[in-house]
């Protein structure tokens, strides 16, 4: 089974278009695995997918995009559904990073980091992760530094995505630095 393809399909279902699978996301993004499997089994390529495959897909993935708990599964970040997924605010590290195309930098330094099509701004815990995120759109991306500790002390909320990814509602430009 092509777990990378399965992961993409799940990200689409659990981040962007659950209604296409007759699924409704719980307020923290969870869906019942049994419901998800019913939907997947309608498609010939996913006719044989089992809960074990979902577990294996998560275990094999380089990035932790999904998690399973007590018969349910959810995407950990990336959502664009109309109803904002509820996340618990958490204390971020002092510095976070954001990789972005060079062409976006002047707008970001003027308006701050905005979630754009997604529900949250996505930040990286380390420069290497930020570089990979930025390289999706620019071979030589800009890496911005976010003064997350200071922003949090001044009332900006941060949320945990996975071990490399943090989320925020918005990052005002005064907390963003370029090299
Ligand atoms: C930019 C992938 C101009 C922002 C990745 C980014 C990540 C602005 C783009 C996750 C702006 C939004 C999320 C402003 C923000 N002016 N541009 N004021 N504010 N932007 O894809 O962070 O592989 O929604 O810099 O690896 O690139 O799918 O966010 O370039 O972890 O699991 O607007 O998605 O993960 O782009 O990526 P995105 P992102 P997966």
Backbone and ligand atoms as CSV (ligand in chain L), in Angstrom:
chain,resi,resn,atom,element,x,y,z
A,1,UNK,N,N,0.842,-1.205,0.000
A,1,UNK,CA,C,0.000,0.000,0.000
A,1,UNK,C,C,0.879,1.258,0.000
A,2,UNK,N,N,0.442,2.248,-0.767
A,2,UNK,CA,C,1.224,3.488,-0.891
A,2,UNK,C,C,0.855,4.424,0.276
A,3,UNK,N,N,1.654,4.364,1.350
A,3,UNK,CA,C,1.317,5.135,2.545
A,3,UNK,C,C,1.461,6.639,2.338
A,4,UNK,N,N,2.347,7.043,1.420
A,4,UNK,CA,C,2.486,8.481,1.176
A,4,UNK,C,C,1.196,9.024,0.540
A,5,UNK,N,N,0.661,8.239,-0.401
A,5,UNK,CA,C,-0.586,8.639,-1.058
A,5,UNK,C,C,-1.751,8.640,-0.048
A,6,UNK,N,N,-1.735,7.638,0.814
A,6,UNK,CA,C,-2.783,7.548,1.845
A,6,UNK,C,C,-2.696,8.759,2.787
A,7,UNK,N,N,-1.482,9.138,3.149
A,7,UNK,CA,C,-1.278,10.274,4.037
A,7,UNK,C,C,-1.802,11.560,3.390
A,8,UNK,N,N,-1.555,11.702,2.081
A,8,UNK,CA,C,-2.058,12.900,1.372
A,8,UNK,C,C,-3.584,12.919,1.359
A,9,UNK,N,N,-4.175,11.752,1.106
A,9,UNK,CA,C,-5.639,11.673,1.093
A,9,UNK,C,C,-6.195,12.019,2.479
A,10,UNK,N,N,-5.542,11.504,3.510
A,10,UNK,CA,C,-6.011,11.784,4.876
A,10,UNK,C,C,-5.846,13.248,5.232
A,11,UNK,N,N,-4.734,13.852,4.818
A,11,UNK,CA,C,-4.553,15.278,5.091
A,11,UNK,C,C,-5.652,16.080,4.404
A,12,UNK,N,N,-5.991,15.689,3.189
A,12,UNK,CA,C,-7.070,16.386,2.485
A,12,UNK,C,C,-8.383,16.240,3.268
A,13,UNK,N,N,-8.676,15.019,3.692
A,13,UNK,CA,C,-9.942,14.765,4.405
A,13,UNK,C,C,-9.966,15.455,5.774
A,14,UNK,N,N,-8.867,15.380,6.505
A,14,UNK,CA,C,-8.877,15.809,7.912
A,14,UNK,C,C,-8.462,17.266,8.102
A,15,UNK,N,N,-7.831,17.862,7.064
A,15,UNK,CA,C,-7.469,19.284,7.176
A,15,UNK,C,C,-8.420,20.181,6.401
A,16,UNK,N,N,-8.884,19.678,5.246
A,16,UNK,CA,C,-9.520,20.608,4.304
A,16,UNK,C,C,-10.974,20.293,3.942
A,17,UNK,N,N,-11.327,19.037,3.721
A,17,UNK,CA,C,-12.652,18.768,3.145
A,17,UNK,C,C,-13.318,17.519,3.743
A,18,UNK,N,N,-13.518,17.490,5.079
A,18,UNK,CA,C,-14.121,16.293,5.694
A,18,UNK,C,C,-15.498,15.972,5.118
A,19,UNK,N,N,-16.240,17.008,4.704
A,19,UNK,CA,C,-17.594,16.782,4.181
A,19,UNK,C,C,-17.597,15.922,2.918
A,20,UNK,N,N,-16.495,15.947,2.170
A,20,UNK,CA,C,-16.436,15.090,0.970
A,20,UNK,C,C,-16.396,13.610,1.348
A,21,UNK,N,N,-16.125,13.340,2.610
A,21,UNK,CA,C,-16.042,11.965,3.121
A,21,UNK,C,C,-17.176,11.684,4.108
A,22,UNK,N,N,-18.166,12.580,4.090
A,22,UNK,CA,C,-19.276,12.507,5.042
A,22,UNK,C,C,-18.780,12.437,6.482
A,23,UNK,N,N,-17.732,13.192,6.761
A,23,UNK,CA,C,-17.172,13.240,8.113
A,23,UNK,C,C,-17.403,14.626,8.694
A,24,UNK,N,N,-17.539,14.660,10.013
A,24,UNK,CA,C,-17.592,15.940,10.704
A,24,UNK,C,C,-16.478,15.941,11.736
A,25,UNK,N,N,-15.635,16.961,11.705
A,25,UNK,CA,C,-14.543,17.001,12.664
A,25,UNK,C,C,-15.081,17.401,14.034
A,26,UNK,N,N,-14.657,16.667,15.055
A,26,UNK,CA,C,-14.883,17.062,16.444
A,26,UNK,C,C,-14.169,18.407,16.650
A,27,UNK,N,N,-14.526,19.134,17.699
A,27,UNK,CA,C,-13.961,20.502,17.840
A,27,UNK,C,C,-12.429,20.521,17.947
A,28,UNK,N,N,-11.831,19.406,18.367
A,28,UNK,CA,C,-10.359,19.342,18.384
A,28,UNK,C,C,-9.806,18.573,17.186
A,29,UNK,N,N,-10.671,18.361,16.189
A,29,UNK,CA,C,-10.201,17.790,14.923
A,29,UNK,C,C,-10.317,16.289,14.777
A,30,UNK,N,N,-10.828,15.627,15.823
A,30,UNK,CA,C,-10.892,14.165,15.762
A,30,UNK,C,C,-12.048,13.664,14.897
A,31,UNK,N,N,-11.834,12.505,14.249
A,31,UNK,CA,C,-12.952,11.741,13.659
A,31,UNK,C,C,-12.786,10.282,14.094
A,32,UNK,N,N,-13.910,9.562,14.128
A,32,UNK,CA,C,-13.846,8.132,14.441
A,32,UNK,C,C,-13.176,7.393,13.290
A,33,UNK,N,N,-12.226,6.548,13.628
A,33,UNK,CA,C,-11.547,5.776,12.582
A,33,UNK,C,C,-12.554,4.893,11.838
A,34,UNK,N,N,-13.544,4.347,12.541
A,34,UNK,CA,C,-14.526,3.489,11.868
A,34,UNK,C,C,-15.268,4.274,10.777
A,35,UNK,N,N,-15.615,5.532,11.076
A,35,UNK,CA,C,-16.303,6.371,10.073
A,35,UNK,C,C,-15.382,6.685,8.897
A,36,UNK,N,N,-14.142,6.985,9.215
A,36,UNK,CA,C,-13.176,7.289,8.156
A,36,UNK,C,C,-12.984,6.083,7.245
A,37,UNK,N,N,-12.878,4.896,7.838
A,37,UNK,CA,C,-12.649,3.695,7.024
A,37,UNK,C,C,-13.845,3.414,6.108
A,38,UNK,N,N,-15.046,3.668,6.614
A,38,UNK,CA,C,-16.240,3.472,5.763
A,38,UNK,C,C,-16.106,4.349,4.514
A,39,UNK,N,N,-15.711,5.599,4.714
A,39,UNK,CA,C,-15.571,6.526,3.582
A,39,UNK,C,C,-14.446,6.070,2.645
A,40,UNK,N,N,-13.307,5.707,3.216
A,40,UNK,CA,C,-12.161,5.309,2.375
A,40,UNK,C,C,-12.490,4.056,1.559
A,41,UNK,N,N,-13.234,3.140,2.168
A,41,UNK,CA,C,-13.517,1.862,1.488
A,41,UNK,C,C,-14.379,2.043,0.247
A,42,UNK,N,N,-15.017,3.182,0.122
A,42,UNK,CA,C,-15.816,3.438,-1.088
A,42,UNK,C,C,-14.941,3.665,-2.302
A,43,UNK,N,N,-13.681,4.027,-2.054
A,43,UNK,CA,C,-12.786,4.279,-3.179
A,43,UNK,C,C,-11.981,3.004,-3.454
A,44,UNK,N,N,-11.979,2.517,-4.732
A,44,UNK,CA,C,-11.337,1.233,-5.036
A,44,UNK,C,C,-9.902,1.134,-4.523
A,45,UNK,N,N,-9.143,2.242,-4.616
A,45,UNK,CA,C,-7.732,2.128,-4.196
A,45,UNK,C,C,-7.575,1.976,-2.687
A,46,UNK,N,N,-8.606,2.346,-1.917
A,46,UNK,CA,C,-8.497,2.233,-0.448
A,46,UNK,C,C,-9.450,1.177,0.115
A,47,UNK,N,N,-9.903,0.272,-0.749
A,47,UNK,CA,C,-10.890,-0.748,-0.361
A,47,UNK,C,C,-10.407,-1.595,0.820
A,48,UNK,N,N,-9.078,-1.823,0.874
A,48,UNK,CA,C,-8.563,-2.759,1.882
A,48,UNK,C,C,-7.879,-2.067,3.064
A,49,UNK,N,N,-7.969,-0.747,3.146
A,49,UNK,CA,C,-7.267,-0.035,4.236
A,49,UNK,C,C,-7.838,-0.439,5.592
A,50,UNK,N,N,-6.945,-0.682,6.534
A,50,UNK,CA,C,-7.360,-1.035,7.905
A,50,UNK,C,C,-6.776,-0.014,8.896
A,51,UNK,N,N,-7.227,-0.115,10.129
A,51,UNK,CA,C,-6.684,0.754,11.172
A,51,UNK,C,C,-5.169,0.539,11.310
A,52,UNK,N,N,-4.739,-0.707,11.155
A,52,UNK,CA,C,-3.297,-1.010,11.218
A,52,UNK,C,C,-2.519,-0.230,10.145
A,53,UNK,N,N,-3.113,-0.112,8.948
A,53,UNK,CA,C,-2.451,0.663,7.888
A,53,UNK,C,C,-2.307,2.127,8.303
A,54,UNK,N,N,-3.341,2.668,8.940
A,54,UNK,CA,C,-3.261,4.070,9.370
A,54,UNK,C,C,-2.129,4.226,10.389
A,55,UNK,N,N,-2.029,3.271,11.289
A,55,UNK,CA,C,-0.942,3.322,12.285
A,55,UNK,C,C,0.418,3.231,11.605
A,56,UNK,N,N,0.512,2.325,10.642
A,56,UNK,CA,C,1.787,2.140,9.933
A,56,UNK,C,C,2.136,3.392,9.125
A,57,UNK,N,N,1.120,3.979,8.496
A,57,UNK,CA,C,1.329,5.208,7.716
A,57,UNK,C,C,1.925,6.310,8.617
A,58,UNK,N,N,1.385,6.455,9.823
A,58,UNK,CA,C,1.891,7.484,10.747
A,58,UNK,C,C,3.322,7.134,11.176
A,59,UNK,N,N,3.544,5.868,11.467
A,59,UNK,CA,C,4.877,5.446,11.922
A,59,UNK,C,C,5.927,5.642,10.831
A,60,UNK,N,N,5.551,5.426,9.573
A,60,UNK,CA,C,6.503,5.507,8.453
A,60,UNK,C,C,6.794,6.937,8.024
A,61,UNK,N,N,5.903,7.874,8.377
A,61,UNK,CA,C,6.019,9.224,7.829
A,61,UNK,C,C,7.179,9.990,8.467
A,62,UNK,N,N,7.881,10.747,7.627
A,62,UNK,CA,C,8.990,11.558,8.121
A,62,UNK,C,C,8.470,12.675,9.045
A,63,UNK,N,N,7.294,13.207,8.690
A,63,UNK,CA,C,6.690,14.283,9.496
A,63,UNK,C,C,5.504,13.715,10.261
A,64,UNK,N,N,5.342,14.149,11.506
A,64,UNK,CA,C,4.173,13.687,12.256
A,64,UNK,C,C,2.980,14.598,11.942
A,65,UNK,N,N,2.194,14.168,10.947
A,65,UNK,CA,C,1.055,14.989,10.500
A,65,UNK,C,C,-0.256,14.582,11.163
A,66,UNK,N,N,-0.358,13.319,11.563
A,66,UNK,CA,C,-1.620,12.784,12.091
A,66,UNK,C,C,-1.346,12.056,13.397
A,67,UNK,N,N,-2.387,11.966,14.221
A,67,UNK,CA,C,-2.239,11.125,15.413
A,67,UNK,C,C,-3.515,10.335,15.652
A,68,UNK,N,N,-3.320,9.175,16.285
A,68,UNK,CA,C,-4.421,8.263,16.603
A,68,UNK,C,C,-4.509,8.146,18.106
A,69,UNK,N,N,-5.752,8.205,18.624
A,69,UNK,CA,C,-5.932,7.984,20.062
A,69,UNK,C,C,-7.346,7.462,20.294
A,70,UNK,N,N,-7.435,6.357,20.998
A,70,UNK,CA,C,-8.725,5.808,21.442
A,70,UNK,C,C,-9.745,5.692,20.305
A,71,UNK,N,N,-9.311,5.083,19.201
A,71,UNK,CA,C,-10.244,4.822,18.106
A,71,UNK,C,C,-10.536,6.016,17.227
A,72,UNK,N,N,-9.809,7.112,17.480
A,72,UNK,CA,C,-10.032,8.306,16.644
A,72,UNK,C,C,-8.711,8.749,16.017
A,73,UNK,N,N,-8.820,9.536,14.963
A,73,UNK,CA,C,-7.635,10.055,14.268
A,73,UNK,C,C,-7.847,11.543,13.980
A,74,UNK,N,N,-6.760,12.309,13.969
A,74,UNK,CA,C,-6.872,13.719,13.588
A,74,UNK,C,C,-5.577,14.194,12.926
A,75,UNK,N,N,-5.710,15.282,12.169
A,75,UNK,CA,C,-4.533,15.987,11.666
A,75,UNK,C,C,-4.041,16.893,12.785
A,76,UNK,N,N,-2.712,17.020,12.934
A,76,UNK,CA,C,-2.143,17.821,14.022
A,76,UNK,C,C,-2.022,19.294,13.666
A,77,UNK,N,N,-2.044,19.622,12.375
A,77,UNK,CA,C,-1.901,21.024,11.958
A,77,UNK,C,C,-2.366,21.116,10.506
A,78,UNK,N,N,-2.367,22.333,9.989
A,78,UNK,CA,C,-2.634,22.519,8.555
A,78,UNK,C,C,-4.071,22.789,8.179
A,79,UNK,N,N,-4.988,22.818,9.149
A,79,UNK,CA,C,-6.420,22.884,8.827
A,79,UNK,C,C,-6.834,24.158,8.079
A,80,UNK,N,N,-7.821,23.968,7.190
A,80,UNK,CA,C,-8.416,25.131,6.515
A,80,UNK,C,C,-9.939,25.091,6.566
A,81,UNK,N,N,-10.506,24.161,7.327
A,81,UNK,CA,C,-11.971,24.056,7.394
A,81,UNK,C,C,-12.555,25.329,8.033
A,82,UNK,N,N,-13.822,25.655,7.700
A,82,UNK,CA,C,-14.391,26.919,8.180
A,82,UNK,C,C,-14.414,27.025,9.705
A,83,UNK,N,N,-14.709,25.924,10.397
A,83,UNK,CA,C,-14.744,25.996,11.864
A,83,UNK,C,C,-13.336,25.768,12.434
A,84,UNK,N,N,-12.849,26.771,13.165
A,84,UNK,CA,C,-11.474,26.703,13.649
A,84,UNK,C,C,-11.312,25.584,14.688
A,85,UNK,N,N,-10.316,24.733,14.458
A,85,UNK,CA,C,-10.013,23.638,15.382
A,85,UNK,C,C,-9.487,24.228,16.687
A,86,UNK,N,N,-10.021,23.741,17.802
A,86,UNK,CA,C,-9.595,24.263,19.101
A,86,UNK,C,C,-8.277,23.609,19.507
A,87,UNK,N,N,-7.315,24.455,19.844
A,87,UNK,CA,C,-6.010,23.982,20.322
A,87,UNK,C,C,-5.791,24.560,21.710
A,88,UNK,N,N,-5.073,23.837,22.560
A,88,UNK,CA,C,-4.738,24.363,23.882
A,88,UNK,C,C,-3.500,25.224,23.777
A,89,UNK,N,N,-3.564,26.435,24.326
A,89,UNK,CA,C,-2.391,27.309,24.279
A,89,UNK,C,C,-1.256,26.692,25.092
A,90,UNK,N,N,-0.033,26.879,24.623
A,90,UNK,CA,C,1.131,26.294,25.295
A,90,UNK,C,C,2.280,27.299,25.256
A,91,UNK,N,N,3.253,27.088,26.162
A,91,UNK,CA,C,4.405,27.989,26.254
A,91,UNK,C,C,5.414,27.646,25.149
A,92,UNK,N,N,5.660,28.560,24.212
A,92,UNK,CA,C,6.593,28.241,23.116
A,92,UNK,C,C,8.045,28.415,23.563
A,93,UNK,N,N,8.989,27.879,22.784
A,93,UNK,CA,C,10.396,28.203,23.049
A,93,UNK,C,C,10.637,29.691,22.790
A,94,UNK,N,N,11.747,30.206,23.276
A,94,UNK,CA,C,12.042,31.636,23.151
A,94,UNK,C,C,12.064,32.081,21.684
A,95,UNK,N,N,12.644,31.242,20.821
A,95,UNK,CA,C,12.710,31.583,19.393
A,95,UNK,C,C,12.053,30.504,18.558
A,96,UNK,N,N,11.302,30.935,17.554
A,96,UNK,CA,C,10.766,30.019,16.539
A,96,UNK,C,C,11.181,30.573,15.179
A,97,UNK,N,N,10.961,29.801,14.122
A,97,UNK,CA,C,11.439,30.195,12.793
A,97,UNK,C,C,10.309,30.019,11.781
A,98,UNK,N,N,10.425,30.736,10.678
A,98,UNK,CA,C,9.412,30.615,9.619
A,98,UNK,C,C,10.120,30.717,8.270
A,99,UNK,N,N,10.002,29.695,7.463
A,99,UNK,CA,C,10.591,29.696,6.126
A,99,UNK,C,C,9.554,30.133,5.110
A,100,UNK,N,N,9.935,31.069,4.271
A,100,UNK,CA,C,8.952,31.629,3.332
A,100,UNK,C,C,9.675,32.063,2.060
A,101,UNK,N,N,8.971,32.150,0.923
A,101,UNK,CA,C,9.631,32.649,-0.286
A,101,UNK,C,C,10.149,34.074,-0.071
A,102,UNK,N,N,11.285,34.378,-0.647
A,102,UNK,CA,C,11.875,35.725,-0.505
A,102,UNK,C,C,10.858,36.791,-0.925
A,103,UNK,N,N,10.066,36.488,-1.944
A,103,UNK,CA,C,9.116,37.491,-2.445
A,103,UNK,C,C,8.037,37.854,-1.409
A,104,UNK,N,N,7.837,37.032,-0.366
A,104,UNK,CA,C,6.796,37.319,0.628
A,104,UNK,C,C,7.308,38.173,1.792
A,105,UNK,N,N,8.632,38.347,1.877
A,105,UNK,CA,C,9.210,38.931,3.100
A,105,UNK,C,C,8.755,40.367,3.351
A,106,UNK,N,N,8.748,41.216,2.316
A,106,UNK,CA,C,8.418,42.626,2.586
A,106,UNK,C,C,6.982,42.750,3.085
A,107,UNK,N,N,6.083,41.960,2.531
A,107,UNK,CA,C,4.695,41.993,2.998
A,107,UNK,C,C,4.589,41.485,4.440
A,108,UNK,N,N,5.346,40.430,4.767
A,108,UNK,CA,C,5.312,39.892,6.136
A,108,UNK,C,C,5.869,40.918,7.121
A,109,UNK,N,N,6.968,41.619,6.731
A,109,UNK,CA,C,7.559,42.593,7.640
A,109,UNK,C,C,6.641,43.809,7.823
A,110,UNK,N,N,5.712,43.979,6.891
A,110,UNK,CA,C,4.759,45.081,7.030
A,110,UNK,C,C,3.500,44.651,7.797
A,111,UNK,N,N,2.946,43.494,7.409
A,111,UNK,CA,C,1.640,43.091,7.971
A,111,UNK,C,C,1.732,42.020,9.054
A,112,UNK,N,N,2.912,41.456,9.272
A,112,UNK,CA,C,3.039,40.337,10.194
A,112,UNK,C,C,2.738,39.028,9.484
A,113,UNK,N,N,2.878,37.926,10.219
A,113,UNK,CA,C,2.553,36.612,9.648
A,113,UNK,C,C,1.064,36.351,9.840
A,114,UNK,N,N,0.399,36.085,8.721
A,114,UNK,CA,C,-1.043,35.831,8.749
A,114,UNK,C,C,-1.302,34.381,8.366
A,115,UNK,N,N,-2.406,33.804,8.851
A,115,UNK,CA,C,-2.648,32.383,8.544
A,115,UNK,C,C,-2.996,32.117,7.074
A,116,UNK,N,N,-3.352,33.159,6.334
A,116,UNK,CA,C,-3.727,33.002,4.914
A,116,UNK,C,C,-4.835,31.958,4.771
A,117,UNK,N,N,-4.631,30.911,3.929
A,117,UNK,CA,C,-5.736,29.937,3.708
A,117,UNK,C,C,-5.963,29.019,4.903
A,118,UNK,N,N,-5.000,28.973,5.820
A,118,UNK,CA,C,-5.141,28.018,6.922
A,118,UNK,C,C,-5.711,28.707,8.158
A,119,UNK,N,N,-5.989,27.916,9.199
A,119,UNK,CA,C,-6.577,28.484,10.426
A,119,UNK,C,C,-5.527,29.148,11.310
A,120,UNK,N,N,-4.296,28.656,11.227
A,120,UNK,CA,C,-3.229,29.166,12.097
A,120,UNK,C,C,-1.984,29.464,11.265
A,121,UNK,N,N,-1.174,30.384,11.759
A,121,UNK,CA,C,0.182,30.580,11.239
A,121,UNK,C,C,1.015,29.374,11.678
A,122,UNK,N,N,1.856,28.861,10.778
A,122,UNK,CA,C,2.712,27.716,11.102
A,122,UNK,C,C,4.159,28.168,11.288
A,123,UNK,N,N,4.734,27.776,12.423
A,123,UNK,CA,C,6.105,28.157,12.757
A,123,UNK,C,C,6.919,26.893,12.993
A,124,UNK,N,N,8.230,27.000,12.810
A,124,UNK,CA,C,9.101,25.834,12.958
A,124,UNK,C,C,9.959,25.982,14.204
A,125,UNK,N,N,10.212,24.855,14.865
A,125,UNK,CA,C,11.006,24.882,16.096
A,125,UNK,C,C,12.494,25.064,15.806
A,126,UNK,N,N,12.921,24.748,14.589
A,126,UNK,CA,C,14.350,24.870,14.260
A,126,UNK,C,C,14.507,25.361,12.812
A,127,UNK,N,N,15.709,25.849,12.525
A,127,UNK,CA,C,15.980,26.461,11.223
A,127,UNK,C,C,15.854,25.434,10.101
A,128,UNK,N,N,16.302,24.217,10.357
A,128,UNK,CA,C,16.265,23.185,9.321
A,128,UNK,C,C,14.819,22.901,8.871
A,129,UNK,N,N,13.919,22.793,9.840
A,129,UNK,CA,C,12.508,22.567,9.492
A,129,UNK,C,C,11.968,23.773,8.715
A,130,UNK,N,N,12.303,24.972,9.179
A,130,UNK,CA,C,11.818,26.184,8.491
A,130,UNK,C,C,12.309,26.209,7.046
A,131,UNK,N,N,13.564,25.786,6.849
A,131,UNK,CA,C,14.114,25.796,5.489
A,131,UNK,C,C,13.324,24.846,4.592
A,132,UNK,N,N,13.017,23.663,5.123
A,132,UNK,CA,C,12.250,22.681,4.328
A,132,UNK,C,C,10.854,23.215,3.998
A,133,UNK,N,N,10.216,23.867,4.961
A,133,UNK,CA,C,8.882,24.439,4.712
A,133,UNK,C,C,8.977,25.482,3.603
A,134,UNK,N,N,9.978,26.370,3.702
A,134,UNK,CA,C,10.130,27.444,2.712
A,134,UNK,C,C,10.476,26.912,1.333
A,135,UNK,N,N,11.233,25.800,1.307
A,135,UNK,CA,C,11.674,25.249,0.018
A,135,UNK,C,C,10.533,24.661,-0.803
A,136,UNK,N,N,9.354,24.489,-0.191
A,136,UNK,CA,C,8.205,24.047,-0.995
A,136,UNK,C,C,7.887,25.093,-2.061
A,137,UNK,N,N,8.259,26.348,-1.820
A,137,UNK,CA,C,7.865,27.420,-2.747
A,137,UNK,C,C,9.021,28.247,-3.276
A,138,UNK,N,N,10.221,28.057,-2.712
A,138,UNK,CA,C,11.366,28.869,-3.130
A,138,UNK,C,C,12.628,28.070,-2.801
A,139,UNK,N,N,13.460,27.821,-3.816
A,139,UNK,CA,C,14.684,27.037,-3.635
A,139,UNK,C,C,15.602,27.617,-2.570
A,140,UNK,N,N,15.625,28.942,-2.471
A,140,UNK,CA,C,16.464,29.638,-1.476
A,140,UNK,C,C,15.556,30.489,-0.605
A,141,UNK,N,N,14.785,29.856,0.273
A,141,UNK,CA,C,13.785,30.639,1.024
A,141,UNK,C,C,14.421,31.574,2.053
A,142,UNK,N,N,13.676,32.560,2.454
A,142,UNK,CA,C,14.087,33.403,3.581
A,142,UNK,C,C,13.685,32.681,4.866
A,143,UNK,N,N,14.564,32.780,5.880
A,143,UNK,CA,C,14.234,32.205,7.190
A,143,UNK,C,C,14.048,33.362,8.163
A,144,UNK,N,N,12.835,33.515,8.644
A,144,UNK,CA,C,12.542,34.598,9.592
A,144,UNK,C,C,12.593,34.048,11.010
A,145,UNK,N,N,13.059,34.904,11.939
A,145,UNK,CA,C,13.115,34.533,13.349
A,145,UNK,C,C,11.928,35.174,14.051
A,146,UNK,N,N,11.247,34.401,14.867
A,146,UNK,CA,C,10.083,34.921,15.588
A,146,UNK,C,C,10.399,34.930,17.078
A,147,UNK,N,N,10.288,36.114,17.684
A,147,UNK,CA,C,10.561,36.241,19.136
A,147,UNK,C,C,9.340,35.734,19.900
A,148,UNK,N,N,9.235,34.402,19.930
A,148,UNK,CA,C,8.011,33.768,20.442
A,148,UNK,C,C,7.860,33.962,21.951
A,149,UNK,N,N,8.975,33.856,22.680
A,149,UNK,CA,C,8.892,34.011,24.136
A,149,UNK,C,C,8.354,35.386,24.499
A,150,UNK,N,N,8.924,36.407,23.879
A,150,UNK,CA,C,8.475,37.776,24.149
A,150,UNK,C,C,7.009,37.962,23.728
A,151,UNK,N,N,6.673,37.452,22.541
A,151,UNK,CA,C,5.286,37.576,22.055
A,151,UNK,C,C,4.329,36.910,23.040
A,152,UNK,N,N,4.703,35.724,23.540
A,152,UNK,CA,C,3.827,35.006,24.482
A,152,UNK,C,C,3.668,35.807,25.770
A,153,UNK,N,N,4.775,36.390,26.250
A,153,UNK,CA,C,4.690,37.192,27.485
A,153,UNK,C,C,3.798,38.411,27.279
A,154,UNK,N,N,3.709,38.858,26.027
A,154,UNK,CA,C,2.905,40.053,25.749
A,154,UNK,C,C,1.502,39.687,25.242
A,155,UNK,N,N,1.132,38.405,25.385
A,155,UNK,CA,C,-0.268,38.038,25.163
A,155,UNK,C,C,-0.601,37.304,23.873
A,156,UNK,N,N,0.391,37.066,22.995
A,156,UNK,CA,C,0.118,36.298,21.772
A,156,UNK,C,C,0.022,34.815,22.145
A,157,UNK,N,N,-1.001,34.135,21.656
A,157,UNK,CA,C,-1.182,32.721,21.999
A,157,UNK,C,C,-0.464,31.820,20.994
A,158,UNK,N,N,0.191,30.814,21.528
A,158,UNK,CA,C,0.868,29.791,20.719
A,158,UNK,C,C,0.275,28.422,21.058
A,159,UNK,N,N,0.369,27.522,20.088
A,159,UNK,CA,C,-0.207,26.183,20.258
A,159,UNK,C,C,0.778,25.168,19.685
A,160,UNK,N,N,0.769,23.993,20.283
A,160,UNK,CA,C,1.676,22.946,19.855
A,160,UNK,C,C,1.093,22.206,18.654
A,161,UNK,N,N,1.877,22.049,17.598
A,161,UNK,CA,C,1.452,21.233,16.450
A,161,UNK,C,C,2.032,19.836,16.597
A,162,UNK,N,N,3.318,19.695,16.306
A,162,UNK,CA,C,4.048,18.467,16.636
A,162,UNK,C,C,5.421,18.875,17.152
A,163,UNK,N,N,6.355,17.950,17.226
A,163,UNK,CA,C,7.637,18.298,17.862
A,163,UNK,C,C,8.405,19.380,17.102
A,164,UNK,N,N,8.110,19.560,15.820
A,164,UNK,CA,C,8.817,20.577,15.022
A,164,UNK,C,C,7.973,21.798,14.687
A,165,UNK,N,N,6.673,21.698,14.852
A,165,UNK,CA,C,5.762,22.740,14.350
A,165,UNK,C,C,4.965,23.370,15.489
A,166,UNK,N,N,4.979,24.685,15.528
A,166,UNK,CA,C,4.134,25.448,16.449
A,166,UNK,C,C,3.137,26.258,15.639
A,167,UNK,N,N,2.019,26.578,16.275
A,167,UNK,CA,C,0.973,27.353,15.609
A,167,UNK,C,C,0.713,28.634,16.395
A,168,UNK,N,N,0.206,29.645,15.717
A,168,UNK,CA,C,-0.209,30.891,16.374
A,168,UNK,C,C,-1.345,31.478,15.558
A,169,UNK,N,N,-2.140,32.346,16.206
A,169,UNK,CA,C,-3.256,32.960,15.465
A,169,UNK,C,C,-2.713,33.957,14.456
A,170,UNK,N,N,-1.765,34.749,14.901
A,170,UNK,CA,C,-1.150,35.768,14.049
A,170,UNK,C,C,0.149,36.182,14.735
A,171,UNK,N,N,1.154,36.592,13.972
A,171,UNK,CA,C,2.389,37.106,14.583
A,171,UNK,C,C,2.597,38.536,14.091
A,172,UNK,N,N,2.388,39.529,14.957
A,172,UNK,CA,C,2.623,40.910,14.536
A,172,UNK,C,C,4.082,41.110,14.113
A,173,UNK,N,N,4.287,42.043,13.192
A,173,UNK,CA,C,5.621,42.235,12.595
A,173,UNK,C,C,6.682,42.591,13.633
A,174,UNK,N,N,6.286,43.226,14.749
A,174,UNK,CA,C,7.314,43.641,15.726
A,174,UNK,C,C,8.032,42.458,16.367
A,175,UNK,N,N,7.490,41.257,16.247
A,175,UNK,CA,C,8.160,40.076,16.819
A,175,UNK,C,C,8.976,39.309,15.778
A,176,UNK,N,N,9.071,39.835,14.557
A,176,UNK,CA,C,9.725,39.093,13.471
A,176,UNK,C,C,11.035,39.779,13.098
A,177,UNK,N,N,12.100,38.963,12.972
A,177,UNK,CA,C,13.415,39.506,12.586
A,177,UNK,C,C,13.954,38.732,11.391
A,178,UNK,N,N,14.718,39.451,10.549
A,178,UNK,CA,C,15.405,38.798,9.436
A,178,UNK,C,C,16.894,38.887,9.679
A,179,UNK,N,N,17.643,37.955,9.107
A,179,UNK,CA,C,19.111,38.056,9.217
A,179,UNK,C,C,19.625,39.086,8.227
L,1,LIG,C1,C,2.921,33.421,3.711
L,1,LIG,C2,C,3.286,22.078,5.356
L,1,LIG,C3,C,2.705,37.603,2.452
L,1,LIG,C4,C,3.687,32.419,4.547
L,1,LIG,C5,C,4.534,22.823,5.756
L,1,LIG,C6,C,3.550,31.164,3.686
L,1,LIG,C7,C,4.141,23.503,7.051
L,1,LIG,C8,C,2.480,35.848,3.915
L,1,LIG,C9,C,2.200,31.351,3.007
L,1,LIG,C10,C,2.656,23.731,6.899
L,1,LIG,C11,C,2.049,36.712,4.938
L,1,LIG,C12,C,1.135,30.438,3.580
L,1,LIG,C13,C,2.321,25.186,6.681
L,1,LIG,C14,C,1.967,38.092,4.640
L,1,LIG,C15,C,2.093,34.716,5.748
L,1,LIG,N1,N,2.302,38.493,3.377
L,1,LIG,N2,N,2.806,36.290,2.675
L,1,LIG,N3,N,1.579,39.008,5.535
L,1,LIG,N4,N,1.798,35.979,6.060
L,1,LIG,N5,N,2.495,34.610,4.453
L,1,LIG,O1,O,1.222,26.651,3.133
L,1,LIG,O2,O,3.751,27.921,6.795
L,1,LIG,O3,O,3.900,19.016,4.506
L,1,LIG,O4,O,-0.468,28.050,4.425
L,1,LIG,O5,O,5.019,32.812,4.742
L,1,LIG,O6,O,5.643,21.997,5.870
L,1,LIG,O7,O,4.170,27.538,4.282
L,1,LIG,O8,O,1.555,19.826,4.417
L,1,LIG,O9,O,1.836,27.856,5.294
L,1,LIG,O10,O,4.566,31.099,2.711
L,1,LIG,O11,O,4.400,22.752,8.168
L,1,LIG,O12,O,2.417,18.594,6.416
L,1,LIG,O13,O,1.801,32.701,3.243
L,1,LIG,O14,O,2.263,22.956,5.757
L,1,LIG,O15,O,3.173,20.863,6.018
L,1,LIG,O16,O,1.424,29.121,3.154
L,1,LIG,O17,O,3.152,25.746,5.657
L,1,LIG,P1,P,0.925,27.855,3.957
L,1,LIG,P2,P,3.320,27.330,5.503
L,1,LIG,P3,P,2.731,19.494,5.286
